[in-house]
Amino acid sequence: MKIVFSKVSKHFGPIIALKDINFEVEQGDFVFLVGPSGAGKSTILKIMLNQVKPSAGEVIIGETNYTQKKRSVFEKIRKNIGVIFQDYQLIPDKTVEENIALALDIINYPSKQAKNLIEEVLTQVGLQHRRYLFPAQLSGGELQRTALARALVINPQIILADEPTGNLDPENSWNLIKLLKEINQANHTTIIMTTHNYDIINSLNKRIITIENGTITKDEPSKTTPTASSEPVKKKKIIKHKK
């Protein structure tokens, strides 16, 4: 699904969080949103998730301008968006498998088919052997891979990743980025990621949108060739499923 922000502004009382934001993201793009804390990056993601409404402008996802539509219309779009948060947002009294299953419950996925689907994403992120553990029993990298599996299990067309490496060590950060890159390439899944990690940003051949004080100050397209410091990514089969 194509994403379009057209003259989008957001005010929280006297605070201007976003001002006249304009950008388009094609299906299958991988985009970094960068900028200082409080610049407006997370507000953009929240608007895409309909967690906050823009004060002005239009947001179009797919063919739908959902800033002018009823909640039921947005809910159909939301089923195509997976989300990864810096703080994971896993349910502490549910196992890895149960946390992933919640995403399928939300979209009313047939329970008889859910087991095989959960098995597929657990294998994809390398957590088959941790499926019955609770979040408190997992490492930071395993927590974030669980969050990624929860996002992937709905077979999203879009993944929004809000500082997903913020609580991870360098090794686990790169492992997560490699998974996201593979998913983007194999499934043509759109990835929009906010981050402060310029080592990752500078090492990948991806579009970079810079936001400062609620406005876009720079929009740099993908480079024609990766930088010499790019991390090599081993291709592997990414499992796809039908809803």
C-alpha positions as CSV (number, residue, x, y, z in Angstrom):
1,M,0.0,0.0,0.0
2,K,1.3,3.5,-0.9
3,I,1.5,6.0,1.9
4,V,0.9,9.7,1.3
5,F,1.2,12.6,3.8
6,S,-0.1,15.8,2.3
7,K,0.4,19.1,4.2
8,V,0.0,17.2,7.5
9,S,0.2,19.3,10.7
10,K,-0.4,18.2,14.3
11,H,-0.8,20.5,17.3
12,F,-1.0,19.4,20.9
13,G,-2.5,22.6,22.4
14,P,0.1,25.3,21.8
15,I,2.8,22.8,20.9
16,I,3.3,22.3,17.1
17,A,4.4,18.6,16.8
18,L,4.3,18.6,12.9
19,K,4.0,21.4,10.4
20,D,3.1,20.9,6.7
21,I,4.6,17.4,6.4
22,N,4.7,16.1,2.8
23,F,6.1,12.8,1.6
24,E,5.1,9.6,-0.3
25,V,6.3,6.0,0.4
26,E,5.8,3.4,-2.3
27,Q,5.0,-0.2,-1.5
28,G,8.2,-2.1,-0.8
29,D,10.3,1.0,0.2
30,F,12.6,0.9,3.2
31,V,12.7,4.4,4.8
32,F,14.5,5.8,7.9
33,L,12.9,8.6,9.8
34,V,15.7,10.4,11.7
35,G,16.0,13.5,13.8
36,P,16.5,14.6,17.4
37,S,14.1,13.5,20.2
38,G,10.9,15.4,20.0
39,A,11.3,16.2,16.3
40,G,8.0,14.5,15.4
41,K,9.1,11.1,14.2
42,S,6.9,9.1,16.6
43,T,3.9,11.4,15.9
44,I,4.1,10.5,12.2
45,L,3.9,6.8,13.1
46,K,1.0,7.4,15.6
47,I,-0.9,9.2,12.8
48,M,-0.4,6.2,10.5
49,L,-1.8,4.0,13.3
50,N,-4.7,6.3,13.9
51,Q,-3.6,6.8,17.5
52,V,-3.7,10.5,17.0
53,K,-5.5,12.5,14.3
54,P,-3.8,15.2,12.3
55,S,-4.9,18.8,13.0
56,A,-4.7,19.5,9.2
57,G,-3.8,17.8,6.0
58,E,-4.5,14.4,4.5
59,V,-3.1,10.9,5.2
60,I,-3.7,8.3,2.5
61,I,-2.8,4.7,2.9
62,G,-3.6,2.5,-0.1
63,E,-6.5,4.0,-1.9
64,T,-8.1,5.3,1.3
65,N,-8.0,8.8,2.8
66,Y,-8.7,7.5,6.3
67,T,-8.5,10.9,8.0
68,Q,-12.0,11.4,6.5
69,K,-13.4,7.9,7.0
70,K,-15.1,6.0,9.8
71,R,-13.2,3.8,12.3
72,S,-14.4,0.6,10.5
73,V,-12.5,1.7,7.3
74,F,-9.3,2.3,9.3
75,E,-9.6,-1.1,11.0
76,K,-9.3,-2.8,7.6
77,I,-6.1,-0.8,6.9
78,R,-4.7,-1.5,10.4
79,K,-4.8,-5.3,9.7
80,N,-2.1,-4.7,7.1
81,I,0.3,-2.8,9.4
82,G,2.7,-4.5,11.8
83,V,4.3,-2.5,14.6
84,I,7.6,-2.9,16.5
85,F,8.3,-0.8,19.6
86,Q,11.5,0.1,21.4
87,D,10.0,-1.2,24.7
88,Y,8.6,-4.4,23.0
89,Q,5.0,-4.0,24.5
90,L,4.7,-7.7,25.1
91,I,2.1,-9.1,27.6
92,P,4.2,-10.2,30.6
93,D,1.9,-13.1,31.7
94,K,1.7,-14.6,28.3
95,T,4.3,-16.8,26.6
96,V,6.2,-16.0,23.4
97,E,3.7,-18.1,21.4
98,E,0.7,-16.5,23.2
99,N,1.9,-13.0,22.5
100,I,2.2,-13.7,18.8
101,A,-1.2,-15.4,18.8
102,L,-2.8,-12.1,20.1
103,A,-2.0,-10.4,16.8
104,L,-4.0,-13.1,15.0
105,D,-6.9,-12.8,17.4
106,I,-7.1,-9.1,16.7
107,I,-7.6,-9.7,13.0
108,N,-9.9,-12.6,13.6
109,Y,-7.6,-15.1,11.9
110,P,-9.1,-18.7,12.0
111,S,-7.8,-20.4,15.1
112,K,-7.4,-23.8,13.3
113,Q,-4.8,-22.2,11.0
114,A,-3.1,-20.1,13.6
115,K,-0.8,-22.8,15.0
116,N,1.0,-23.5,11.7
117,L,1.3,-19.8,11.0
118,I,2.9,-19.1,14.5
119,E,5.3,-22.0,13.9
120,E,6.4,-20.4,10.6
121,V,7.2,-17.0,12.1
122,L,8.9,-18.5,15.1
123,T,11.2,-20.4,12.7
124,Q,11.7,-17.2,10.7
125,V,13.0,-15.3,13.7
126,G,14.8,-18.2,15.3
127,L,12.6,-18.6,18.5
128,Q,11.2,-22.1,18.1
129,H,13.0,-23.3,21.2
130,R,11.8,-20.3,23.3
131,R,8.1,-20.4,22.4
132,Y,6.9,-21.4,25.9
133,L,8.9,-18.9,27.8
134,F,7.6,-15.6,29.3
135,P,9.0,-12.2,28.5
136,A,10.8,-12.0,31.8
137,Q,12.8,-15.1,30.8
138,L,14.1,-13.7,27.5
139,S,17.1,-11.6,26.6
140,G,16.6,-8.2,25.0
141,G,17.3,-9.6,21.5
142,E,14.8,-12.4,22.0
143,L,12.2,-9.9,23.2
144,Q,12.6,-7.8,20.1
145,R,12.5,-10.9,17.9
146,T,9.2,-11.9,19.6
147,A,7.9,-8.4,18.8
148,L,9.0,-8.8,15.2
149,A,7.3,-12.2,15.0
150,R,4.1,-10.6,16.4
151,A,4.3,-8.0,13.6
152,L,5.0,-10.5,10.9
153,V,2.4,-13.1,11.7
154,I,-0.4,-10.9,10.2
155,N,1.5,-10.9,6.9
156,P,1.6,-7.0,6.9
157,Q,2.1,-4.9,3.8
158,I,3.7,-2.2,6.1
159,I,5.9,-2.5,9.2
160,L,6.4,0.5,11.4
161,A,9.5,0.2,13.6
162,D,9.8,2.9,16.4
163,E,13.4,2.8,17.6
164,P,13.5,-1.0,17.5
165,T,17.2,-1.2,18.3
166,G,17.1,1.4,21.1
167,N,17.4,-1.2,23.9
168,L,19.6,-3.7,22.1
169,D,23.4,-4.3,22.1
170,P,25.2,-3.9,18.7
171,E,25.1,-7.5,17.8
172,N,21.4,-7.9,18.4
173,S,20.7,-4.6,16.7
174,W,22.4,-5.8,13.5
175,N,20.6,-9.1,13.7
176,L,17.3,-7.3,13.8
177,I,18.2,-5.0,11.0
178,K,19.2,-8.0,8.9
179,L,15.9,-9.6,9.5
180,L,14.0,-6.4,8.5
181,K,16.1,-6.1,5.4
182,E,15.4,-9.7,4.4
183,I,11.7,-9.3,5.0
184,N,11.7,-6.1,2.9
185,Q,13.5,-7.7,0.0
186,A,11.7,-11.1,0.0
187,N,8.2,-10.0,0.8
188,H,8.2,-6.5,-0.7
189,T,7.1,-5.3,2.8
190,T,7.3,-1.5,3.3
191,I,9.5,-0.7,6.3
192,I,9.4,2.7,8.0
193,M,11.9,2.9,10.9
194,T,12.7,5.7,13.3
195,T,16.2,5.5,14.8
196,H,19.1,7.5,16.3
197,N,21.6,4.8,15.3
198,Y,23.6,6.4,12.5
199,D,25.9,3.4,12.2
200,I,23.0,1.5,10.9
201,I,21.7,4.3,8.8
202,N,25.0,5.0,7.1
203,S,25.6,1.3,6.4
204,L,22.4,0.7,4.5
205,N,21.4,1.8,1.1
206,K,18.0,3.3,2.1
207,R,16.0,6.5,1.9
208,I,16.5,8.9,4.8
209,I,13.9,11.5,5.8
210,T,15.2,14.0,8.4
211,I,12.8,15.7,10.7
212,E,13.6,18.7,12.9
213,N,11.2,20.8,14.9
214,G,8.2,19.1,13.3
215,T,9.3,19.8,9.7
216,I,11.1,17.7,7.0
217,T,14.5,19.3,6.5
218,K,15.9,16.7,4.2
219,D,14.7,13.8,2.1
220,E,17.6,11.7,0.7
221,P,16.8,8.9,-1.7
222,S,18.5,5.5,-1.7
223,K,22.1,5.6,-2.9
224,T,22.8,3.9,-6.2
225,T,25.3,1.6,-4.5
226,P,25.7,0.5,-0.9
227,T,28.6,2.0,1.2
228,A,31.7,-0.1,1.7
229,S,30.7,-0.6,5.4
230,S,27.4,-2.3,4.6
231,E,26.8,-5.5,6.6
232,P,26.4,-8.5,4.3
233,V,23.1,-10.2,4.5
234,K,22.6,-13.8,3.7
235,K,19.5,-14.5,1.7
236,K,17.1,-17.0,3.1
237,K,13.6,-18.0,2.3
238,I,11.0,-15.8,3.9
239,I,7.7,-17.7,4.5
240,K,4.6,-16.0,3.2
241,H,1.0,-16.9,4.0
242,K,-2.4,-16.2,2.8
243,K,-4.9,-14.5,5.2
